[in-house]
Amino acid sequence: MINTLTSKKIFLETYGCQMNEYDSELVRSILKKENYEFVTDEFKADIVMLNTCAIREHAHRKVYGRVHNIRHARGEDSPVMIGILGCMATNLRQDLLEDRSLKIDFIAGPDSYKRLPQLIREASDEGQKSYDITLSEFETYSDIYPSAEDRVNPSTSSRVNAWIAVMRGCNNFCTFCVVPYTRGRERSRSPENVVEEVRRLAAEGYKQVTLLGQNVNSYRYDDYDFAYLMDEVSKVEGIERIRFSSPHPKDFPDRFLDLMAVNPKICKQVHLPLQAGNNRILDMMNRTYTKEEFLALVDHVRAKVPNVSLSTDIIVGFPTETEDEFKDTLDVVSKVKFDAVFNFKYSERQGTIATKKYPDDIPEAVKTERIMRLIEIQKEITYKNNQAHIGKVETVLLEPYPDSKNKEIMPGRTDGGLLVLLPQGPYKGGDLVNVRITAATPHALKGQPLPNMSPSFA
């Protein structure tokens, strides 16, 4: 059926990581130039686009269910068009297009967003399923600068943090990960191009930027490395804090750690993905380091940056993982005492090396039991870490929740990324406030602003 559009209203929904959030901002910027209007009510949209993730199994189920719900809610005869964007589009293109029950109209991979206007026209005017999942060796979208309107969550006017993808793709080929196959190989934007985007953000009132990449500390453009880029970004007036995500443990040279230690704008926070604490499992994952090397890196980072906050990712139940091997992971967690741990049960991803080589032989019940033990251990560690902040004065960047139901609380984050809850007061999102920490829970700190309140506004 030909579905020629007379209106151009789009509802865009994003799943997954911060990189997908940034990609959605790119998509909004690209399509607004073609006179498309983005709406917050999906029932007013002529086109519904889902920007998807392919990292975790539940993401696939969620998107499939979401498409069926959209079709059911709008009715079988509704002319609404549905498009799938992102990693899932690349990884499952054939399944998405051939599943007649889904009725997908168009698909665009992470390197094909500039072609979205054409893909939509083909699907609408010609009534054909259109797609482009080409992986580029060069596309970085360096010629697109999303505006504040493209970035800001529609339910809040606060301009606090902005994501910036400084490099795309991945060369590591961890056996459990699909990213190299859905986002291609590593390529970086020039430092000048990144700094120009940061300048624009500062002019629009943003106080913090978070530099993104699948392996962000692998950034390299000609002879410029990640330390050089961070130093250049820190020179932009108006930007108070700089964060980055996600790094790989293999790329932490002293030059970068020394810069982090002395540069007040670079947050003393490092997300250091462990994935597993056993050497055999790490080797099967192709993580390129051992348990001992990871622990030595943690010690080195803390020696260089004493007040650093550390978080990590852990996969539980990788194929053939024994109870004793899982205990190696618990041992690392107990020794490092991370401030936060993001836990995942292993699930097969179509196209990965692990899926081809290693049968998923750990029962779901075992995975669940192990992850619950890990969560309980980390909960106690986080609680003790948080309690150590009681009585201290922290500088907090206020980041109001878009849809907070508790209007009496203003949330913010410390330099180390710890969540702090304050009573509402004469301040707003984006303010830096000096706070004395008065209490702690396993999930957050609580505090009271000091009389002088803000280090930026006396």
N, C-alpha and C positions, 0 to 999 in steps of 0.2 A: 504494500500500500504506500503510495506517495503521500508524504506528510509535509507539504510545503508550509514553511513557517510564515505566519503573518505577524507574529510577535516574537521577541527575542528575550524572554525572561528565563534566567538560569538559576537553579538551586544546586549549590555545590557542597558536598559533604566529604570530609577528610578523615581517613583512618591512618593509624600507624604513627611513624616517627616525626620528629621536627622537620626533617627534610621534606616529608610530604606536606607539612603545613606551609613551608616556604614555597614548594612547588604550586600549591593552590593559590598562593599570592601571585605567582608568575602567571598562572592561568587566568586569574581575574584581570590582571593588567593587560594580557594579550587580547582577551575577548572584549574588554571594555573599549578598546581602540576600534573594534568592529561594531560598536554600538549595541553590544549585548548588555542587558541589565541584570544584576544579580539580586535575588530576592531571598528573604529569610523564611518564607512560607512556601514549602514545596508544592502545595496545592495551587499556588498561583504561577508556578513555573511551567514553561513550555518544554524545557529540557532539564532533566535531573542528571547530574554527573557525580559519580562516586570516585574519589581519588583513593586508591586502595593500597594495601600492604600485602606482601607475600611472605613475611618472615614467620608468622605464627599460624598454626592450623586454624585456630578459632576465627582469625581474620577472614579466611575463605568462607567459612560457614556463615559468618555474620553478613558478608556482602551478598552471598547467594540468597540468604533469607531476606535481606533488605530489598533486593530487586523484586522478589516475589511479592513482598508487602506493598511496594510502590504500585505494581501492576494491579494488585487486588484492590487497593484503596482507590485508585483512579478509574478502575473499570476496564474491562477487556477492550472496549471500543475507544478508549481514550487515545488521543493523538500524541500524548506526552512521549518525548524521546528520552532514552536512557543511554548514557555513555559511561564506559568504564575507563578510568585513567590509572596510571601508576604501575607499580611493580607487578600486581596481579594481572594487569592487562598484558604485560610482556610474557609472564610466566605461563598463563593459562589462556592465551589468545584463542587457540583452536577450540578448547572446551567451551569458552564463553560464547563464541559465535555459533557453534554447532548445537548448543543446547536450546532447542526451540521453545522450551518453557520460559526461558529467561527473556527472550525477545530483546536482545541488546542491539542497539542501532549503530553505535560506533565505539571504537577503542583507540586509545592513544597511549603509547608508552612514555616513560619519563623524558626521552629525548625528542619527542614529537609534538610538543605542545604548541609550537608555532604553526603547525598544520591543522590545529583544531578548527579554525573557521572553514577551511576547505572540507575537512571530514564531516562537519555538521551539514554543510551545504549538500555534499554528496548523499548523505543519509536522508536528508529532508527532500531535496528536489528530485533526486533520481530514485529514491526509495530503495537504495541498496545498502547493505551493511558495509561500512567503511572502516578501515583500520590502518594504523601506521605504528609499528613497534620497532622500527629501526633503531639499533644502538649506534650512537655516534662516537667517533674518536675525538671530536672537537667541540661539540655543543656544551657550553657552560652558561648560556643565557646572559652573558656579560653585557649585552646591549639592552637589557630590560631592567628597569628600576621600579619595583612596585611602589606605588604611592602609599601614603598613610591610610587612605580609604581602602586600598587593597589589603592592607595588613591588619587593621584594627578589627577586633571582634565586633560584630554589629551591635552587641548588647552592652558595650562599654566604650567610653570615649577616652579611656586611659591609654597613653602612649608611653609604655615603660620599656619593654624588651622587644627587640626585632631580631628575627632570624635572618642570617645571611649565609647562603651556600657559597663557600670559597673554593670548593673543589667537588667533583662528582666522580662516581664510579669507585671500583675497588679492585686491587691486584692481589689480594691475600689468599683467596680461594679456601677459606675455612670450609671443612667438608660439610658442615651442617647448614651453610648459608647460601642463599640463592642470589644475593645482591650482585655478584659479578656477572650473572646471567641476565639480570633484569635491569641493571643500571650501567653495565659496561665497564671499561677500564678507567683508571684514574686519569683525570686531567684537571688543571687548576686555572683559575682566573688570575690575571695580572694583579700585583699589589696595588697599582694605581687605580685599577677598576674597582677593587674592593673598597679602597679608601674613599673613592668618589661616592659609593653607595652609603658608606658610613657618614660622610659629610651631609648628604641629603637627609639621612635619618636624624642627625643631630639638629639640623635646621628645622625639622618637623617636630622637635621636642622630645625625641627618644633619649633616655638616659643610659640604656644598656643595649649592647648588641651581643648576640651569641653566634659565633662563627661555626658553621656546619660543614661536615663532610663525612663520608662513610668511614674514613680514617683521616680525620682532619689534620692530625699532626704529621701526616705524610705529605702535606701540601708542599709543592715545589713548582716554581715558575722560573724557568731559566736557572740562574744561580741563586734565586731567593728562596729561603726556607720558611718554615712556619714561625720561627722566632722573629725573623725579619718582619713578616706580615703583622704579627701581634704588636711589635714595637711601633710600626707605622700607624696602625689603627689607634693605638693608645695616644697618639699625638693629636687626634681630632678633638677640637674644643667642643665641650658640651656633653661628650660621652663620659659617664662616670665609671662604668664598669664594663668589662669584657669577659665573656665566658666562651667556652668552646666544647663541642661535642660531635662525634665521639672519637677519642683517640685509640690507638693500638699500643700495647705495652712495648712494642719493638722500637718505637720512635720517640724516645725521651732523652735527647742529648743534653749535656750540661748547659749548653748555651741557652736553651729554652728555659730550663729550671732556674738558672741564675737570673734570667729576665723576670720570670714570675716572682721570684723572691723579693726583688727590689722595686718593681713597677707597681705603684699603688692602684692603677686601674685594672690590672689583670687579676681576676679573682683567684684566691688561693683555694681552688677547688679542682680536683682531677677525678674524672670518671675513668677507672682503670679496669676494663673488662677481664675478669679471670676466666670465666666459662666453666672451668673444672680445676680441681686441685691435685689430680693424680696424673703422673707423667705419662702413663700408657694412654689414658683417655685424651690428654692434651695432644699427644702425637697423632692419635687417630683423628682428632679435630683439625690437625695441621695448624696449631696455634704458634709454633716456632719458638716456644720457651718452655722451661720446666717449672715445676713448683718452686724449686730452690731459686731459680732465676727471678721468678715473680716476687718472691719474698725479699730478695736482695734489692730489686727495683723499688719496692715499697720503702725499704729502709733508706735507700738513696734519695728518693723523693722527699721523705720526711727530714732527712739531714739537710737537704738544700732549702726546703720550704717548711720550716718547723710547724707552722699552724695550719698546714694544708688539710682540707676536708677530702676524704676519699670515699668513693662509691664504686660499685661494681655490678657486673651481670654474671649470673650463674645459670647453667643449664643442668637440670637434674634428670637422670635416667637416660644418658646417652647410651647407644647400643653397647651391650656386654658389660656395662658398669656394674661392678660387684659392690657388696655392702662395705667391704674394707676400702675400696677405691672411693666410694662416696664419703667415707670418714676422712679421707685425705682432704676433700673439699671443706668439710667442717673444720678440720684442723687449720686450714689457711684462714678461714673466716674468724676463728677464735684468736689466731695470732695477729692478724692485721687489725681487727676491730674496726671494720668499715663503718662509716656514718650511715650508709644506706646500701642495701643489696636489692637488686631487681632479679627476681627468680622466675625461671621458666621451666616447664616440663618439656623435654625433648619431643618434637613431633616431626615426622618426615615432611620434607619439602620437595615437590616435584622438580627434578633436574639437578639436585645436589649430588655431590660425590657420596655422601653418607647414605643417601637413599639407594644408590646403585650398589654400594659395597657392603653395607652393614644393615642386616635385618633389624627392625625395631623390636627387640626381643625383651624389653623390660616391661612387665605388666603395669597397666595403668594404676592399679592399687599400690604398687611399690613406688612408683613415681610420686603419687599423692602423699604417701606416708613420709617419704624422704623430704619432699618440699615442705611439708608441715613442720618437720623437725628443724629444718634450716630456718624457716620463718621464726620459730620460737626462740632459737638461739640468737638470731640477729635482732629480734625485738628487744631482748634483754641487753644486748650490746648497745643498741641505739639509745635505749633508755639511760644507761650509765653514761654514755658519751654526752647526751643532752643535759643530764644532771650536772656535769662538770662545768657547764656554762652559767649555772645559777650564780648570781652576784656580779658577773662580768658585764661590761658595757660593750655593746655591739652596735656597729653602724648598719642600719637596716634600710634597704631600698623597698619602698612600699609598692606592692603589686596587688591591687584589689582584684578579687575574683569577679569574673563577668556576671555570674548568676548567683552570688552568695545570698542565702536566705537570712543569714545572721547579719543584720545591718549595724550591729553594735561592735563588730570586730573588723579591724583592718589588718590584713595579712601583709607580710613582707619577707624578705630574705636577707640573711647575713652575707658577708663576703664569701663565706664558705658554702653558701647555698642552703643553709638551714632555715626552715620555715619558722617565722616568729609571728605570734598573734598579739596585736595591740588593741586596746580600747579605742574606739573612734575618737577623733580629736580634730584640731584645726590644721589638718594636713590632708594631702591627696596623693593619688598614685603618681609615682615618679619622684616623690620627695625622699631625700636621705635623712633619716632620723636616728639620733643617738638614743639607744635604748638600754636600760638596765634589765637584765634577765632575772625574773622573779620566780619562775617555776618551769618545770619541764615534764613532758609526757613522752611515751615512746614515739610519738608522731610529730611533735612540735615543741617549740619553746614559747613561753609567755613572758611579756615584759611590759615595762612602763617607760614612756618617753621621758628623757631628762628635761629639766627646765629650759636649757638652751636649744633643745630639740634637734635642730639640723646642723650638721657640719658645713653645709653649703649655704645656708641662709641664717645668719646670726640674728 
